[in-house]
């Protein structure tokens, strides 16, 4: 039973990886918009870029991991 549940959380294909990266990007942009509202000016823009930059780095790692499994 535990193996079946564990298998649900394994990314097997690039399509699944792209879907997860898309969801991460939506969340980071939403958080970035909140940062722009809370910290107007240059600080908010830096925090917005940090949020979206983290998705680029995480997405690259996810795609590399999927490529290594194949």
N, C-alpha and C positions, 0 to 999 in steps of 0.2 A: 504494500500500500504506500509506503514512504517513497519507494522508487517511482511510482506513478505520479505522485505529487511533485517530486523533485524534477521529473522530466518536463513538467509544465513551465519551469523557470529557466530552461536551457534554450539559448538562441541557436537555432540550427541552420537557418538560411539567411541570405543577405536581405531578403524581403522583410523578415522579422526584425533584422537589425535596423533597417531603414525606418520601419514603423516605430521602433523604440526611440531612435534618434529624433524623429519628427515630434514625438510626444515630449521628449526632453527639451527640444527647441521651443515648443509652444509654452512650456512652463517657464523656461528661462526668460523668454520675451515678456511674459506676463509679470514676472518678478522684476525685470528691468524697468518696465513701465511704472511699477510701484516705486522703485528707487528714483526714477526721474521726478515723480510727484513729491516724494519726501525730501529729496536733496536736489533742488533746482540748481542748474549751472553745471560747472565742470565736474564736480564730484559725482553727481547723478549719472552723467554720461560715462564716467570711468567705471562706475558700478554696473551700468548697463552692458558695457563692453566686456567686463569681467564675467558676467552671467553668460553671455553668448559665446565668449571664448572658451569657457569651460565645456560647452556642448561640442565645440569643434574638437577639442582634445579628447573628450570622452567618446565621441563618435568615431574618431580615428582608431582608438583602442578597441572599440567594439567590432569595427570592420576588420581589423587585423586579427582579432581572436576568431572571428567567423571564418576568415580565409585560412587560418592555421588548422582548423578542424577538418576542412575538406580534403 
